[in-house]
Amino acid sequence: MHIAPLWLLVALQATVSAASMVVEIVAGRMLAPYVGMSLYTWTSVIAVVLAGFSAGHWWGGRLADRPGTNPMAATGWALAAAALTTALAGFALRAAAGPVLTALPQPVWGITALTFAAFFLPSLFAGIPAPLLTQVSLSGPSRQGQALGAMFASGAIGAILGTLLAGFVFISWLGSLWTLATVTGVYIGGAALCFVLAKRLAKLQAATLLGLAVLAIATSLSPGPCKIESRYFCLQSVDISADPAHTTRAMVIDHMVHGISAEDAPDVMFTDHAAMLDALARLRAPTANPSSFLIGGGNYALPRAFAFRGRTDITVAEIDPAVTLLAASDFWFDPTTTQVLDMDARRALLINDTRYDIIVGDAFTDTAVPQHLVTLEFFQLIKARLSPEGSYLMNVIDYADRMKAVGSLVATLREVFPVVEVWSEARRPAQGERVVMVIAAGVAETAANSFVVPAPDRTTFAALGPAFVDQIAAAGLRLTDDYAPIDRLVGPRD
């Protein structure tokens, strides 16, 4: 005798599948404040979640074959466990982050272990219902092939729906913690339905589900690491003032500082990369009031400094409007001084044929420049959008004893620009140190081979020797839209 109609089993399986995929997407967002949003983060999330699903399917199959098992009651308890572990995922992540990342400083292992600590169990318990519900569907009056096909299809359709809801609705409108609370509520509702169908909704089950609902609300109200959670990033504004009379703040995007500004020093850069970009933009400017296009806004320290010095033609392509709003509210950026485009920089340059004297590349996902902004095709687009005497300045991070990323960028840029320079702080880096550099590309060399600017202390920066640049470029890869492994070239270290 069948326990439930096929349509209800199909709907339940689709709902569980959708909820589990929402958790997978949220996992990447929740990990970002601790380990960044990189290729390694998403690889770990997908691998851990799939491992959880696989273990859950195996466990559910064992339960389905166990004599005396009520499959709907077992599904109810599995969903209750999924609700519990989902509600606690945020707590597990915060508790595990410090110990795991300290014990496993190597990024790949650290990210994988942290993902496992927070998101393996929710995936495992969400994987248990599929074989149990399939067993029930096969016991009904429908043809077994039809029932089996419907259950497989419902899992796939639910996964698609969950992915779309997570990316386009839940995270954007609810944030990570409330999204997890919503998924917890879905699991609680599914568990209650299963207990009713199994005729097992007694006081114990009801009390368990009520307790899980209270826990879901409590966890959603707990403070998270983000001041602002946008469609793209976890954003924070951190006061780092040494003197309360001179306010200084850092903008943290995901887990990295992307800019520092002081209220009363609009023309002083507080990071090496910003100091080099600012100085080189002045040294290489072909006119007294050059037009500039900035790829990525960050805390808008550069456009703020440009405007302070009287520049009137400033354009910034910042894909995340929340970053611009935070720069205006917390970092003294005046939006009326700059044309801000809320779109990807490559698209912005592609659809508009305006030419600029200076184009500045300062966009990062974790420690690497986004892949589509490091290719030959993109650099050709940059060249087409520069004035005849214009320059392209690009911020890049690499390891001093490896230089694979910088070498590949130089090699690729040299196919487009006759002059390519690499700048860094004028000192010998420590063995294995991660170094911030700026690449300058154009038709002429910079007028000086070194300069001293406040960063915020007075710091000397210099161009690397041509012979050394030739050496690292010779070992570099040609980066194209078809092949640009910038994440691997930058790191992590072995």
N, C-alpha and C positions, 0 to 999 in steps of 0.2 A: 504494500500500500504506500502510495507516494505521500510525502509530508507537505509539499508545497507545489504550486503550479510552476511550470517551467519559466514563465515570464518573470515571476517574482525572483526565482533563483538567478536568472540572467541579470536582472536589475541589481540584485545584491552584489553579485560578482563584479559588475561594472563599477558600482559605487566603491567597493573596496579597492579595486585596481586604481581608480581615479584618485582616491585618497592617498594611496601609497606613493603615487607619482608626484602628488603635491609635496609630500614630505621630501622626496628626492630633490626637487627643485629648491625647496626651502633650505635643504642641507647646504647647498653651495653658498647661498646668501649668508647663512649663519656662521659658516666657517671663515668667511672673508675677513672679519675684524681680527682674526687670530693668525691666519696663514695667507691671506690675500686671495684674489680670484684669478687663478692661473690655470694653465693646462693641467698641472699636477693636481690641483684641487678638484677639478671636474673628473679627471681620470679616477681619483680615489673615491669620489662620491659614487660614480657609476659602478665601479668594481665592488665596493662594499655593499651597496644596495642590492645589486644582482646576487652577491653571495648570500645576503639575507633572504632574498626571495627563494633562492635555490634550496637553502637549508629548510625554509618554511614549507616549501612544496614537498620535500622529502618527509618531513615530520608529519604533515597533513596526510600524506599517503599511508604512512604507518598507522596513524589513528583510524583512517578509513577501513583498514583491514583488521583492526583489533576487534575481537568478538565482544558484543555487548555495548559497543560505543554508539551513542546517539549522535549522529553527525551534526545535527543542528545545534545541539547543546555544546558539542566540542567547538563548533564554529563560534558560538557565542562567547565561550571562554577565551578563544584565541583573539577575538576582536576586543574583548575587555583588556587582555594583555597588551594588544597593540595600542589601545587608548592610553594605558598607563605609561608605557615606554615612550609614546609620542609626547605626552604631556610633560614628561621628565627629560626630554632630549636637550632642552635648553640648559637645565641645571647640570646634566651630565657633561655637556660641552664646556661650561664654565669651570666645573670642578676638575675636569681632566686636562684642560688646556695647559696650565702651568706645569704640572708634573710630566705630562707626555712630551711637550716640546722641549723641556729641559733635559729629559732622559734621552730623547731622540732628536738631536739638533739637525741631523741630515734631513732636508726638506721632504723628500719623497716618503721616507719612513714615518716622519713626524706627522705629516698630513694624513697618511693612511691610518695610522694608529688613532689619531684624534677623531677621524671620521667613524672608525669602527666603534670607538667608545660611546659615541652619541647616537649613531643611526643604524647600527647593525640590528639591534633588537627590535626596533619598530618595523624594519623590513622583514625580519624573520617571522614575527607574529602576523604581519599582513599577508605573508605567503602561505600560511597554513590553510585558510578557508578554501582556496581554489580546488584542491583534490576532494575535500569533503563535500562541497557544494556540487561538484561534478558527479560524485557518487550518488547524491540524492537525485540529481536530474536524470540519471540513467535508470532510476527505479520507477520513474513515472510512466504515464501512458504514451508519451511521445516516442517516436522512433529513436533508437539509441544514437544513430549517426547524426540525426537532426539535433538532438540534445547536446551531443558532444561538440558539434560545430558551433552551436549557439553559445555555449559556455566559453569556448576558445575566443570567439569573436567578441564576446562581451568584455573579456579581459583586455583585449587589444583596444577596443573602442574606449573603454574606461581609462586606459593609460593615456590615450590621445587627449581625451577630455580633461583629465587631471593636469597634464602638461600645459594645455592652453589656459586653463583656469588659474594655475599657479603663476604663470608668466605674465598674463594680461589682466588678471583681476585681483586675486587674493593678495599677493605681495605688494602690488601697487597701492591697494586701497586699505588693506588691513595691517600690513607689516608681517614680519616673520613670526612673532610670538602669537599674535591673534590668529594667524593662519594655522599654526600648530593647534591652537585651541579649537578652531573650527574643525580640523581633521579629527581631533579627539572626540568632539561631539558627534561627528559622523560615525566613528567607530562605536561609540556608546549606543547610538540609535540602531546600528546594525546588530549589535550584541543583544539589545532588548528584543528586536524582531526575531532573532534566532531562538532566544529563550522562550518566547511566546509560541513559536511554531513547534518547538520541542516540548511544549507544555511543562517547562522547567522554571518559569519566572516566579520563583519563591522569594521569601524575604531576604535570603542571602544574596541572590543575584540582584535584586532591586537595590539593596543597600550598597552593593559593590558599584553599581552603575551610578548611583547618586553621589557616592564618594569621588568617583572619577570625574564627574561633572564639576564638582567643587574644586578639585585639583586643577582641572583645565582652566577654570576662571582665574584661580590664584596664580598659576604660572604665566598666564597672559598679562597679568598686571605687574609682574616682577620687572625690575629695570633691566634693560639690555645694554649692550655696549654702544649702541648708536644714539646720537642726539637726533639725527634725521636719517630715516631710511627711505631712500628714493627708489625710483625704478631701476637704477643702475648701481648705486653704491650705499655703503654705510658711512655716514658723514659725522664728524665731530669737530667742534671748535674748542681748542684747549688753551687756557690762559697760561703762558709761560713767562710772565713778567718778572724780571728780577727786581724791578722798582715799581711799586703800585702807581706811581705818578706817571710812568711811561708804559702804557699798556702794550703788551706784545702777545700775539696769539699765533697758534699753529693750526693749520687745517689738516686733519687726519682723514684720509679717504681709505676705507677698509682698514688695513693695518699699517699704512705708511703715511708719514708726514709728506704732504704735497706742496707745502708752502708755509712760510713764516712772514708775518708783517708786523710792523710797529706803527702805532697810531700817529706818532709825531715824527716819523722818518719815512715818508713815502718813497724816497729815492734810494733807500738803502736795502740791499738784498741780504737775506739772512741764511741763505744756503749757497753752496758752491755753484750748483748748476744755474741758479737764477743770477748770481753775480757774473758768471761767464756769459750767459745769454744777453744780459743787459749791456755789459761792456762791449761785447763783439757787435751787437746791434748798433751801437754808437760808432765804433771804429769802422765798420763796413758800410755804413749808411751813405748812399751816393748824394744825398741832399740834406739840408739842414732840418727839413721836416719830412722825413721819409714816410711813405705808407707802409703799414705792417699788417701781417696776417699771422695770428697765433693759433697753433693747433693745440687745443686744450687750455682751459682757463686756470684750473687749480684755485688758489686763493686770490688770483688776479693781481699778484704783486707786480708783474711786468707791465700790463696795461695801465695800472695805477701810476707806476713810475713814468711811463711814456707820457701820459696825460699831464702829470705834474711838471714835466719839462717842456710842455707846450705842444706836443705832437697832437695833431687833430684828425689824422686818418688811421684809426686803429680798428681792426676787425678781429674778433675772437670766435672760433668755432668750438663750442663746448656742448657736448652731446647731452649733458645732464642739466636741465634748468635749475635743479635744486642746488647744484654747486654754485651757480651764478647768484642765486638768492642768498646763500650763506655768505658768499664773498661780500655782497652788498650790506648784509646785516651785521656781520661780525668782523670784516676785514677792511672797512673804510673804502671800498670800491664804489665809485660813482658810475652807475650804468649809463648816464647821459653822455659820458665821454667816449664811449666805445660802442661800436655796432656788434652786438652779440647774436650769433647764429646758433640756434638750438638744434644742431645736427652734427653728424659725423663730418670731420674735416675733409676727408677725401670726397665725399659727396658734395660738400659746399664748394670745393675748388672745381669739381667737375661741371657743375651746373652754372657756374658764373665765370666768365672769362676776364674778370678784372685782374690787372697786373699789380704786383706789389714790389716795393723795394727790398723789404725784409720779410721772409717767412720763417717763423720759429716753430719747431717741433718739440712739444713738451707733453706728450700724451703717454700714459703708462697704464698697463694692467699688471699689477704686482710690480716686479722689477724689470719687466720687458716692455718695449714699445709694441703696440698692437701689430700683429703680423701684416695687415694690409697697409700699414704706414711705413714699411721698411723695404718695399720691393722696387725693382727697376721701373716697373710701370708707374708706380706712384711718384718716384723721383722724376720721371719724364713729365708727369703732370705738374709737379712743382716747377720744373724748368719753364714750362709753358706759361706759368702764372707769375713768373718773375719779370721785372723790368730788365732791360739789357745789362745794366750794371748791378742787378740785384743779387742777394745772397740768401742761402738757406742755412739756418742754424738748427742743430738737432742735439738734444740732450740724450745721452746714452749711459748705461751702467754696465761695467764689465769687471772681470777679475784681472788684476795687474799681471799675473803670471800666465795668463791664458790669452786674453784679447781676441777670442774667436768672434764675438759679436761685432766688436769695433772693426776688426779686419774685414769681415764680410760686408759691413756697411760701407767702408771706404772703397773696397773693390767694386761694389755695385754703383756707388755714387760716381766713381771715376769714369764710368761708361756714359755719364750724362754731363758732368761738370769738368772743366779743364783743371780746376784747382780744388783740392780737398785737403783740409787741415784738421788736425786733432789737437784739442786743447785740454789741459788739466792743471791742477795745482802744481806749482813748481817745487816739487819735493820728490824724493825717492819713496815710493809706497812700500809698505811692509809686505813680506812674503804672503801671497794669497789674499791680499787686501782687495776688497771690492771698491772700485774707484769710479767716481763720477766724472764724466768727460763731456765735452761739447764738440761736435763735428761742424766745421764751417765749410760750405761749398759755394763756389761761384766762379766768376771769370777772372778774378785777380786775387793776389795774396792780400792778407790783412796788413795794414800799414805798419804794425808793430809785431814783434815776435814774443812780447810779454807785456803785462800790465799789472798794476797794483790797484785794487779796489777794496772797499769794505765789504766783508761777507760774514758777520758784521765787523769783525776785526780786520784790519788791513792785511790782505792776502795777495801773494803774487801768483799769477797764473801765466802759463807759457805754452807755446805750441810745441808738440813733440817733434823731434828731429825728423827730417824727410827720409833719411835712410831707415829709421825704425818704422815709420809709417809704411814705407815700401815693403818692409819685411813682413809686417802683420797682414798687409793687404794681399801679398802673394799667397798666404795660407788661407785667405778668406774664401767664403762661398759666394757664388752669384745668386742673389736673392731675387726671386720672381714671384708673381702671383701664384704660380704653380708649385713653388717650393721655397719656403722661407721659414726654416725651423728656428726662429729667434729665441723661443723659450729654451730650447736645448742648448743653443749657443751661449746664452747668458748664464745658465745654471740649471739645476743646482751643481755644486762642486761634488766631485767623487769623494 
